[in-house]
Amino acid sequence: SLTKVFEQEYTGPIYSEGVHLVDGDGNRVTTEALDYGEGMTVYPATHPGIAKAPTVLVRYEESEYGGETRMDSVVEGYAAYSKVCTHAGCMVGGENENPLVCPCHFGKYDPTQGAAVVGGPPPRPLPQLPITQTESGELIAIGDFEAPVGAGGG
Ligand code: FES
């Protein structure tokens, strides 16, 4: 559709303060969404169709996080990272596992260590998304990703 074409060319912010994280059906994601050790793909409610929108949401015990993880961007054990591989822009998978794995050249990222690269060719971590929750437990962004999304820019 024309909307899809437009959104693919969108170059503005991906998330901004207060933007809800939504699932693939557009439903707001809450702190009830995942058990510990689980993950899912989410999107910014404002621009779910843009190429750089897909976001990995994971949940681990807060004691399991370390490394470069921004702990002020972790809420109720939830951390969010760009799903767009920093090597050549494929979508990483394996949200329910550690590491996250990119199917294109098997780049691997540890979601408990700030999505640090633990295998393969990616040159830098997946950018973390700063998140918090509303009074009713809905997950929202505090701002945009903390580094450029996708290949290049790093
Ligand atoms: Fe992900 Fe190459 S695009 S490892």
Backbone and ligand atoms as CSV (ligand in chain L), in Angstrom:
chain,resi,resn,atom,element,x,y,z
A,1,SER,N,N,0.840,-1.203,0.000
A,1,SER,CA,C,0.000,0.000,0.000
A,1,SER,C,C,0.872,1.248,0.000
A,2,LEU,N,N,0.271,2.361,-0.321
A,2,LEU,CA,C,1.003,3.631,-0.287
A,2,LEU,C,C,1.499,3.937,1.110
A,3,THR,N,N,0.680,3.608,2.105
A,3,THR,CA,C,1.095,3.868,3.479
A,3,THR,C,C,2.368,3.105,3.804
A,4,LYS,N,N,2.411,1.847,3.359
A,4,LYS,CA,C,3.585,1.027,3.642
A,4,LYS,C,C,4.835,1.633,2.987
A,5,VAL,N,N,4.687,2.058,1.749
A,5,VAL,CA,C,5.821,2.663,1.055
A,5,VAL,C,C,6.293,3.899,1.806
A,6,PHE,N,N,5.326,4.720,2.198
A,6,PHE,CA,C,5.677,5.925,2.942
A,6,PHE,C,C,6.422,5.575,4.230
A,7,GLU,N,N,5.896,4.567,4.935
A,7,GLU,CA,C,6.506,4.245,6.221
A,7,GLU,C,C,7.907,3.661,6.055
A,8,GLN,N,N,8.133,2.936,4.964
A,8,GLN,CA,C,9.473,2.408,4.745
A,8,GLN,C,C,10.481,3.546,4.559
A,9,GLU,N,N,10.011,4.671,4.059
A,9,GLU,CA,C,10.914,5.789,3.794
A,9,GLU,C,C,10.986,6.768,4.966
A,10,TYR,N,N,10.242,6.473,6.010
A,10,TYR,CA,C,10.198,7.344,7.172
A,10,TYR,C,C,11.583,7.423,7.821
A,11,THR,N,N,12.031,8.630,8.136
A,11,THR,CA,C,13.368,8.784,8.713
A,11,THR,C,C,13.357,9.539,10.043
A,12,GLY,N,N,12.184,9.766,10.613
A,12,GLY,CA,C,12.098,10.470,11.891
A,12,GLY,C,C,12.417,9.548,13.054
A,13,PRO,N,N,12.142,10.010,14.271
A,13,PRO,CA,C,12.393,9.164,15.434
A,13,PRO,C,C,11.541,7.895,15.378
A,14,ILE,N,N,12.086,6.793,15.894
A,14,ILE,CA,C,11.357,5.527,15.905
A,14,ILE,C,C,10.434,5.494,17.116
A,15,TYR,N,N,10.981,5.761,18.282
A,15,TYR,CA,C,10.199,5.920,19.512
A,15,TYR,C,C,10.438,7.329,20.033
A,16,SER,N,N,9.518,7.795,20.848
A,16,SER,CA,C,9.745,9.011,21.615
A,16,SER,C,C,9.054,8.833,22.958
A,17,GLU,N,N,9.224,9.778,23.860
A,17,GLU,CA,C,8.716,9.637,25.220
A,17,GLU,C,C,7.213,9.374,25.229
A,18,GLY,N,N,6.808,8.329,25.927
A,18,GLY,CA,C,5.393,8.035,26.098
A,18,GLY,C,C,4.785,7.142,25.031
A,19,VAL,N,N,5.563,6.763,24.021
A,19,VAL,CA,C,5.037,5.894,22.963
A,19,VAL,C,C,4.872,4.471,23.500
A,20,HIS,N,N,3.690,3.926,23.333
A,20,HIS,CA,C,3.406,2.571,23.801
A,20,HIS,C,C,4.100,1.526,22.952
A,21,LEU,N,N,4.541,0.432,23.609
A,21,LEU,CA,C,4.999,-0.761,22.905
A,21,LEU,C,C,3.760,-1.607,22.624
A,22,VAL,N,N,3.583,-2.023,21.360
A,22,VAL,CA,C,2.415,-2.827,20.987
A,22,VAL,C,C,2.868,-4.135,20.341
A,23,ASP,N,N,1.975,-5.151,20.403
A,23,ASP,CA,C,2.291,-6.426,19.761
A,23,ASP,C,C,1.922,-6.362,18.277
A,24,GLY,N,N,2.065,-7.477,17.589
A,24,GLY,CA,C,1.825,-7.501,16.157
A,24,GLY,C,C,0.396,-7.205,15.752
A,25,ASP,N,N,-0.528,-7.288,16.707
A,25,ASP,CA,C,-1.925,-6.943,16.434
A,25,ASP,C,C,-2.257,-5.515,16.858
A,26,GLY,N,N,-1.251,-4.799,17.338
A,26,GLY,CA,C,-1.488,-3.421,17.752
A,26,GLY,C,C,-1.961,-3.262,19.186
A,27,ASN,N,N,-1.977,-4.365,19.936
A,27,ASN,CA,C,-2.415,-4.292,21.334
A,27,ASN,C,C,-1.272,-3.826,22.233
A,28,ARG,N,N,-1.602,-2.958,23.172
A,28,ARG,CA,C,-0.588,-2.468,24.101
A,28,ARG,C,C,-0.025,-3.620,24.929
A,29,VAL,N,N,1.301,-3.632,25.077
A,29,VAL,CA,C,1.978,-4.676,25.851
A,29,VAL,C,C,2.122,-4.193,27.290
A,30,THR,N,N,1.779,-5.087,28.235
A,30,THR,CA,C,1.880,-4.748,29.647
A,30,THR,C,C,2.933,-5.613,30.328
A,31,THR,N,N,3.178,-5.327,31.598
A,31,THR,CA,C,4.151,-6.107,32.372
A,31,THR,C,C,3.676,-7.534,32.618
A,32,GLU,N,N,2.442,-7.854,32.219
A,32,GLU,CA,C,1.931,-9.227,32.327
A,32,GLU,C,C,2.317,-10.066,31.109
A,33,ALA,N,N,2.915,-9.470,30.111
A,33,ALA,CA,C,3.058,-10.129,28.808
A,33,ALA,C,C,3.945,-11.371,28.834
A,34,LEU,N,N,5.011,-11.334,29.602
A,34,LEU,CA,C,6.015,-12.400,29.525
A,34,LEU,C,C,6.349,-12.961,30.894
A,35,ASP,N,N,6.705,-14.254,30.909
A,35,ASP,CA,C,7.342,-14.839,32.076
A,35,ASP,C,C,8.848,-14.619,31.941
A,36,TYR,N,N,9.564,-14.847,33.030
A,36,TYR,CA,C,11.019,-14.708,32.973
A,36,TYR,C,C,11.591,-15.731,32.001
A,37,GLY,N,N,12.545,-15.274,31.181
A,37,GLY,CA,C,13.155,-16.130,30.178
A,37,GLY,C,C,12.443,-16.113,28.840
A,38,GLU,N,N,11.311,-15.407,28.771
A,38,GLU,CA,C,10.578,-15.316,27.503
A,38,GLU,C,C,10.895,-14.003,26.792
A,39,GLY,N,N,10.528,-13.970,25.498
A,39,GLY,CA,C,10.694,-12.763,24.711
A,39,GLY,C,C,9.637,-12.684,23.632
A,40,MET,N,N,9.520,-11.530,23.003
A,40,MET,CA,C,8.549,-11.332,21.925
A,40,MET,C,C,8.978,-10.124,21.092
A,41,THR,N,N,8.369,-10.000,19.921
A,41,THR,CA,C,8.625,-8.839,19.081
A,41,THR,C,C,7.527,-7.809,19.298
A,42,VAL,N,N,7.934,-6.582,19.509
A,42,VAL,CA,C,6.993,-5.485,19.712
A,42,VAL,C,C,7.330,-4.343,18.755
A,43,TYR,N,N,6.449,-3.339,18.733
A,43,TYR,CA,C,6.573,-2.237,17.780
A,43,TYR,C,C,6.180,-0.925,18.471
A,44,PRO,N,N,6.643,0.213,17.951
A,44,PRO,CA,C,6.159,1.494,18.480
A,44,PRO,C,C,4.736,1.751,17.972
A,45,ALA,N,N,3.816,2.081,18.888
A,45,ALA,CA,C,2.416,2.287,18.495
A,45,ALA,C,C,2.271,3.385,17.446
A,46,THR,N,N,3.181,4.344,17.460
A,46,THR,CA,C,3.050,5.480,16.539
A,46,THR,C,C,3.491,5.147,15.120
A,47,HIS,N,N,4.488,4.262,14.963
A,47,HIS,CA,C,5.024,3.938,13.628
A,47,HIS,C,C,5.315,2.446,13.509
A,48,PRO,N,N,4.291,1.593,13.676
A,48,PRO,CA,C,4.562,0.151,13.698
A,48,PRO,C,C,5.060,-0.405,12.370
A,49,GLY,N,N,4.823,0.317,11.271
A,49,GLY,CA,C,5.145,-0.247,9.969
A,49,GLY,C,C,6.482,0.148,9.399
A,50,ILE,N,N,7.231,0.997,10.082
A,50,ILE,CA,C,8.498,1.428,9.490
A,50,ILE,C,C,9.539,0.324,9.579
A,51,ALA,N,N,10.506,0.385,8.665
A,51,ALA,CA,C,11.480,-0.702,8.537
A,51,ALA,C,C,12.274,-0.923,9.817
A,52,LYS,N,N,12.536,0.141,10.568
A,52,LYS,CA,C,13.374,0.019,11.760
A,52,LYS,C,C,12.557,-0.116,13.045
A,53,ALA,N,N,11.241,-0.383,12.903
A,53,ALA,CA,C,10.370,-0.463,14.071
A,53,ALA,C,C,10.545,-1.716,14.914
A,54,PRO,N,N,10.749,-2.913,14.309
A,54,PRO,CA,C,10.713,-4.133,15.119
A,54,PRO,C,C,11.696,-4.098,16.282
A,55,THR,N,N,11.204,-4.516,17.425
A,55,THR,CA,C,11.910,-4.382,18.700
A,55,THR,C,C,11.783,-5.695,19.459
A,56,VAL,N,N,12.880,-6.166,20.015
A,56,VAL,CA,C,12.852,-7.376,20.830
A,56,VAL,C,C,12.605,-6.979,22.280
A,57,LEU,N,N,11.567,-7.566,22.860
A,57,LEU,CA,C,11.293,-7.369,24.284
A,57,LEU,C,C,11.601,-8.676,24.997
A,58,VAL,N,N,12.452,-8.622,26.012
A,58,VAL,CA,C,12.787,-9.824,26.779
A,58,VAL,C,C,12.531,-9.566,28.250
A,59,ARG,N,N,12.432,-10.665,29.006
A,59,ARG,CA,C,12.280,-10.521,30.446
A,59,ARG,C,C,13.201,-11.497,31.161
A,60,TYR,N,N,14.044,-10.965,32.004
A,60,TYR,CA,C,14.917,-11.770,32.860
A,60,TYR,C,C,14.866,-11.184,34.270
A,61,GLU,N,N,15.242,-12.019,35.240
A,61,GLU,CA,C,15.397,-11.500,36.596
A,61,GLU,C,C,16.405,-10.349,36.550
A,62,GLU,N,N,16.139,-9.300,37.296
A,62,GLU,CA,C,17.029,-8.138,37.213
A,62,GLU,C,C,18.449,-8.485,37.654
A,63,SER,N,N,18.581,-9.500,38.507
A,63,SER,CA,C,19.921,-9.913,38.948
A,63,SER,C,C,20.725,-10.572,37.830
A,64,GLU,N,N,20.053,-10.989,36.750
A,64,GLU,CA,C,20.753,-11.629,35.643
A,64,GLU,C,C,21.371,-10.615,34.680
A,65,TYR,N,N,20.951,-9.363,34.778
A,65,TYR,CA,C,21.488,-8.350,33.856
A,65,TYR,C,C,22.847,-7.867,34.324
A,66,GLY,N,N,23.666,-7.482,33.351
A,66,GLY,CA,C,24.973,-6.942,33.689
A,66,GLY,C,C,25.577,-6.290,32.471
A,67,GLY,N,N,26.912,-6.176,32.496
A,67,GLY,CA,C,27.614,-5.610,31.355
A,67,GLY,C,C,27.159,-4.199,31.047
A,68,GLU,N,N,26.862,-3.970,29.777
A,68,GLU,CA,C,26.494,-2.624,29.334
A,68,GLU,C,C,24.991,-2.358,29.427
A,69,THR,N,N,24.245,-3.280,30.040
A,69,THR,CA,C,22.799,-3.071,30.153
A,69,THR,C,C,22.510,-1.756,30.874
A,70,ARG,N,N,21.656,-0.958,30.292
A,70,ARG,CA,C,21.192,0.259,30.967
A,70,ARG,C,C,20.094,-0.134,31.945
A,71,MET,N,N,20.412,-0.225,33.231
A,71,MET,CA,C,19.427,-0.711,34.201
A,71,MET,C,C,18.320,0.303,34.461
A,72,ASP,N,N,18.572,1.587,34.171
A,72,ASP,CA,C,17.489,2.561,34.324
A,72,ASP,C,C,16.496,2.452,33.162
A,73,SER,N,N,16.789,1.544,32.216
A,73,SER,CA,C,15.882,1.278,31.100
A,73,SER,C,C,15.284,-0.123,31.194
A,74,VAL,N,N,15.449,-0.766,32.344
A,74,VAL,CA,C,14.854,-2.082,32.609
A,74,VAL,C,C,13.746,-1.880,33.628
A,75,VAL,N,N,12.556,-2.465,33.358
A,75,VAL,CA,C,11.430,-2.315,34.279
A,75,VAL,C,C,10.769,-3.675,34.482
A,76,GLU,N,N,10.619,-4.068,35.755
A,76,GLU,CA,C,9.991,-5.364,36.091
A,76,GLU,C,C,10.689,-6.513,35.357
A,77,GLY,N,N,11.985,-6.363,35.120
A,77,GLY,CA,C,12.735,-7.398,34.422
A,77,GLY,C,C,12.691,-7.293,32.909
A,78,TYR,N,N,11.938,-6.355,32.385
A,78,TYR,CA,C,11.830,-6.190,30.928
A,78,TYR,C,C,12.935,-5.287,30.394
A,79,ALA,N,N,13.546,-5.755,29.293
A,79,ALA,CA,C,14.487,-4.920,28.546
A,79,ALA,C,C,14.099,-4.988,27.080
A,80,ALA,N,N,14.311,-3.906,26.348
A,80,ALA,CA,C,13.937,-3.840,24.934
A,80,ALA,C,C,15.142,-3.415,24.109
A,81,TYR,N,N,15.303,-4.090,22.973
A,81,TYR,CA,C,16.409,-3.802,22.053
A,81,TYR,C,C,15.884,-3.756,20.628
A,82,SER,N,N,16.574,-3.028,19.772
A,82,SER,CA,C,16.253,-3.098,18.350
A,82,SER,C,C,16.381,-4.540,17.873
A,83,LYS,N,N,15.456,-4.932,16.978
A,83,LYS,CA,C,15.500,-6.282,16.390
A,83,LYS,C,C,16.332,-6.290,15.112
A,84,VAL,N,N,16.815,-5.129,14.693
A,84,VAL,CA,C,17.514,-4.997,13.417
A,84,VAL,C,C,19.009,-5.212,13.640
A,85,CYS,N,N,19.540,-6.287,13.051
A,85,CYS,CA,C,20.951,-6.640,13.238
A,85,CYS,C,C,21.846,-5.480,12.806
A,86,THR,N,N,22.897,-5.233,13.603
A,86,THR,CA,C,23.804,-4.128,13.296
A,86,THR,C,C,24.824,-4.497,12.217
A,87,HIS,N,N,24.805,-5.768,11.756
A,87,HIS,CA,C,25.734,-6.170,10.691
A,87,HIS,C,C,25.213,-5.736,9.332
A,88,ALA,N,N,24.081,-6.309,8.901
A,88,ALA,CA,C,23.546,-5.957,7.587
A,88,ALA,C,C,22.028,-5.785,7.598
A,89,GLY,N,N,21.469,-5.668,8.787
A,89,GLY,CA,C,20.078,-5.248,8.871
A,89,GLY,C,C,19.027,-6.332,8.848
A,90,CYS,N,N,19.409,-7.607,8.935
A,90,CYS,CA,C,18.397,-8.660,9.054
A,90,CYS,C,C,17.730,-8.577,10.433
A,91,MET,N,N,16.617,-9.284,10.572
A,91,MET,CA,C,15.907,-9.299,11.847
A,91,MET,C,C,16.424,-10.450,12.709
A,92,VAL,N,N,16.888,-10.138,13.910
A,92,VAL,CA,C,17.334,-11.181,14.815
A,92,VAL,C,C,16.132,-11.954,15.341
A,93,GLY,N,N,16.389,-13.199,15.756
A,93,GLY,CA,C,15.325,-14.039,16.296
A,93,GLY,C,C,15.768,-14.706,17.582
A,94,GLY,N,N,15.005,-15.711,17.977
A,94,GLY,CA,C,15.337,-16.432,19.204
A,94,GLY,C,C,15.030,-15.645,20.454
A,95,GLU,N,N,13.896,-14.923,20.417
A,95,GLU,CA,C,13.559,-14.068,21.565
A,95,GLU,C,C,13.432,-14.834,22.880
A,96,ASN,N,N,13.066,-16.128,22.786
A,96,ASN,CA,C,12.890,-16.920,24.007
A,96,ASN,C,C,14.183,-17.570,24.463
A,97,GLU,N,N,15.286,-17.208,23.834
A,97,GLU,CA,C,16.558,-17.849,24.152
A,97,GLU,C,C,17.645,-16.797,24.330
A,98,ASN,N,N,18.732,-17.251,24.907
A,98,ASN,CA,C,19.926,-16.430,25.016
A,98,ASN,C,C,21.076,-17.262,24.476
A,99,PRO,N,N,21.777,-16.835,23.423
A,99,PRO,CA,C,21.699,-15.515,22.806
A,99,PRO,C,C,20.562,-15.381,21.782
A,100,LEU,N,N,20.238,-14.104,21.470
A,100,LEU,CA,C,19.470,-13.782,20.277
A,100,LEU,C,C,20.362,-14.107,19.085
A,101,VAL,N,N,19.762,-14.617,18.004
A,101,VAL,CA,C,20.569,-15.035,16.853
A,101,VAL,C,C,20.033,-14.396,15.573
A,102,CYS,N,N,20.955,-13.867,14.786
A,102,CYS,CA,C,20.584,-13.347,13.473
A,102,CYS,C,C,20.728,-14.476,12.440
A,103,PRO,N,N,19.679,-14.751,11.661
A,103,PRO,CA,C,19.729,-15.883,10.736
A,103,PRO,C,C,20.613,-15.656,9.509
A,104,CYS,N,N,21.001,-14.428,9.238
A,104,CYS,CA,C,21.733,-14.160,7.991
A,104,CYS,C,C,23.178,-14.615,8.045
A,105,HIS,N,N,23.919,-14.224,9.090
A,105,HIS,CA,C,25.328,-14.626,9.213
A,105,HIS,C,C,25.632,-15.066,10.640
A,106,PHE,N,N,24.558,-15.434,11.354
A,106,PHE,CA,C,24.684,-15.988,12.705
A,106,PHE,C,C,25.379,-15.051,13.690
A,107,GLY,N,N,25.093,-13.798,13.578
A,107,GLY,CA,C,25.468,-12.881,14.637
A,107,GLY,C,C,24.692,-13.235,15.895
A,108,LYS,N,N,25.362,-13.133,17.056
A,108,LYS,CA,C,24.726,-13.497,18.321
A,108,LYS,C,C,24.865,-12.362,19.327
A,109,TYR,N,N,23.793,-12.139,20.074
A,109,TYR,CA,C,23.735,-11.045,21.045
A,109,TYR,C,C,23.202,-11.567,22.372
A,110,ASP,N,N,23.784,-11.105,23.465
A,110,ASP,CA,C,23.327,-11.511,24.802
A,110,ASP,C,C,22.367,-10.449,25.351
A,111,PRO,N,N,21.070,-10.790,25.455
A,111,PRO,CA,C,20.091,-9.791,25.889
A,111,PRO,C,C,20.189,-9.433,27.366
A,112,THR,N,N,20.996,-10.194,28.136
A,112,THR,CA,C,21.184,-9.828,29.538
A,112,THR,C,C,22.420,-8.959,29.755
A,113,GLN,N,N,23.171,-8.726,28.670
A,113,GLN,CA,C,24.414,-7.943,28.771
A,113,GLN,C,C,24.350,-6.753,27.813
A,114,GLY,N,N,23.220,-6.079,27.806
A,114,GLY,CA,C,23.074,-4.934,26.924
A,114,GLY,C,C,23.097,-5.303,25.452
A,115,ALA,N,N,22.713,-6.559,25.151
A,115,ALA,CA,C,22.732,-7.063,23.762
A,115,ALA,C,C,24.135,-6.980,23.161
A,116,ALA,N,N,25.138,-7.234,24.014
A,116,ALA,CA,C,26.520,-7.288,23.534
A,116,ALA,C,C,26.673,-8.404,22.509
A,117,VAL,N,N,27.569,-8.201,21.546
A,117,VAL,CA,C,27.850,-9.208,20.524
A,117,VAL,C,C,28.649,-10.339,21.173
A,118,VAL,N,N,28.133,-11.578,21.049
A,118,VAL,CA,C,28.830,-12.733,21.605
A,118,VAL,C,C,29.177,-13.756,20.524
A,119,GLY,N,N,28.948,-13.398,19.247
A,119,GLY,CA,C,29.340,-14.280,18.163
A,119,GLY,C,C,29.020,-13.661,16.821
A,120,GLY,N,N,29.784,-14.079,15.802
A,120,GLY,CA,C,29.479,-13.620,14.455
A,120,GLY,C,C,29.980,-12.220,14.163
A,121,PRO,N,N,29.565,-11.684,12.992
A,121,PRO,CA,C,30.178,-10.462,12.480
A,121,PRO,C,C,29.608,-9.117,12.936
A,122,PRO,N,N,28.529,-9.053,13.703
A,122,PRO,CA,C,28.008,-7.709,14.025
A,122,PRO,C,C,29.063,-6.835,14.706
A,123,PRO,N,N,29.146,-5.568,14.317
A,123,PRO,CA,C,30.194,-4.694,14.845
A,123,PRO,C,C,29.853,-4.036,16.173
A,124,ARG,N,N,28.609,-4.100,16.579
A,124,ARG,CA,C,28.229,-3.401,17.822
A,124,ARG,C,C,26.924,-3.986,18.350
A,125,PRO,N,N,26.609,-3.700,19.629
A,125,PRO,CA,C,25.397,-4.261,20.233
A,125,PRO,C,C,24.130,-3.779,19.526
A,126,LEU,N,N,23.035,-4.495,19.796
A,126,LEU,CA,C,21.719,-3.983,19.405
A,126,LEU,C,C,21.407,-2.803,20.311
A,127,PRO,N,N,20.980,-1.678,19.740
A,127,PRO,CA,C,20.661,-0.532,20.588
A,127,PRO,C,C,19.537,-0.853,21.579
A,128,GLN,N,N,19.722,-0.432,22.825
A,128,GLN,CA,C,18.684,-0.622,23.843
A,128,GLN,C,C,17.674,0.513,23.768
A,129,LEU,N,N,16.421,0.150,24.044
A,129,LEU,CA,C,15.342,1.148,24.091
A,129,LEU,C,C,15.021,1.441,25.548
A,130,PRO,N,N,15.082,2.694,25.972
A,130,PRO,CA,C,14.723,3.006,27.359
A,130,PRO,C,C,13.207,2.911,27.558
A,131,ILE,N,N,12.801,2.100,28.531
A,131,ILE,CA,C,11.365,1.884,28.771
A,131,ILE,C,C,11.012,2.086,30.229
A,132,THR,N,N,9.735,2.308,30.465
A,132,THR,CA,C,9.181,2.332,31.813
A,132,THR,C,C,7.754,1.823,31.697
A,133,GLN,N,N,7.003,1.900,32.806
A,133,GLN,CA,C,5.606,1.447,32.754
A,133,GLN,C,C,4.682,2.554,33.237
A,134,THR,N,N,3.448,2.508,32.742
A,134,THR,CA,C,2.422,3.424,33.212
A,134,THR,C,C,1.842,2.897,34.518
A,135,GLU,N,N,0.955,3.677,35.144
A,135,GLU,CA,C,0.335,3.233,36.395
A,135,GLU,C,C,-0.434,1.934,36.204
A,136,SER,N,N,-0.922,1.681,34.989
A,136,SER,CA,C,-1.680,0.451,34.735
A,136,SER,C,C,-0.803,-0.661,34.155
A,137,GLY,N,N,0.519,-0.467,34.193
A,137,GLY,CA,C,1.425,-1.537,33.807
A,137,GLY,C,C,1.687,-1.663,32.321
A,138,GLU,N,N,1.301,-0.654,31.551
A,138,GLU,CA,C,1.610,-0.689,30.122
A,138,GLU,C,C,3.043,-0.219,29.900
A,139,LEU,N,N,3.768,-0.926,29.024
A,139,LEU,CA,C,5.163,-0.561,28.752
A,139,LEU,C,C,5.207,0.578,27.733
A,140,ILE,N,N,5.970,1.599,28.070
A,140,ILE,CA,C,6.123,2.762,27.181
A,140,ILE,C,C,7.595,3.126,27.067
A,141,ALA,N,N,7.930,3.773,25.968
A,141,ALA,CA,C,9.288,4.264,25.787
A,141,ALA,C,C,9.499,5.535,26.603
A,142,ILE,N,N,10.741,5.707,27.056
A,142,ILE,CA,C,11.133,6.971,27.694
A,142,ILE,C,C,11.698,7.904,26.628
A,143,GLY,N,N,12.276,7.329,25.597
A,143,GLY,CA,C,12.848,8.100,24.489
A,143,GLY,C,C,13.115,7.142,23.354
A,144,ASP,N,N,13.969,7.548,22.430
A,144,ASP,CA,C,14.283,6.687,21.282
A,144,ASP,C,C,15.429,5.735,21.639
A,145,PHE,N,N,15.767,4.835,20.707
A,145,PHE,CA,C,16.907,3.947,20.895
A,145,PHE,C,C,18.150,4.767,21.215
A,146,GLU,N,N,19.047,4.155,21.999
A,146,GLU,CA,C,20.203,4.889,22.492
A,146,GLU,C,C,21.365,4.919,21.509
A,147,ALA,N,N,21.215,4.271,20.369
A,147,ALA,CA,C,22.236,4.288,19.319
A,147,ALA,C,C,21.511,4.121,17.984
A,148,PRO,N,N,22.177,4.420,16.877
A,148,PRO,CA,C,21.529,4.245,15.576
A,148,PRO,C,C,21.101,2.792,15.362
A,149,VAL,N,N,19.939,2.622,14.726
A,149,VAL,CA,C,19.389,1.291,14.471
A,149,VAL,C,C,19.899,0.747,13.142
A,150,GLY,N,N,20.288,-0.537,13.134
A,150,GLY,CA,C,20.631,-1.230,11.904
A,150,GLY,C,C,22.092,-1.109,11.520
A,151,ALA,N,N,22.377,-1.457,10.267
A,151,ALA,CA,C,23.751,-1.449,9.772
A,151,ALA,C,C,24.266,-0.018,9.645
A,152,GLY,N,N,25.579,0.143,9.814
A,152,GLY,CA,C,26.170,1.474,9.738
A,152,GLY,C,C,25.836,2.292,10.969
A,153,GLY,N,N,26.255,3.502,10.957
A,153,GLY,CA,C,25.912,4.424,12.028
A,153,GLY,C,C,26.563,4.106,13.349
A,154,GLY,N,N,27.478,3.128,13.367
A,154,GLY,CA,C,28.029,2.756,14.646
A,154,GLY,C,C,29.482,3.095,14.787
L,1,FES,FE1,FE,22.939,-10.234,11.055
L,1,FES,FE2,FE,24.811,-10.410,9.171
L,1,FES,S1,S,22.906,-9.358,9.065
L,1,FES,S2,S,24.791,-11.319,11.138
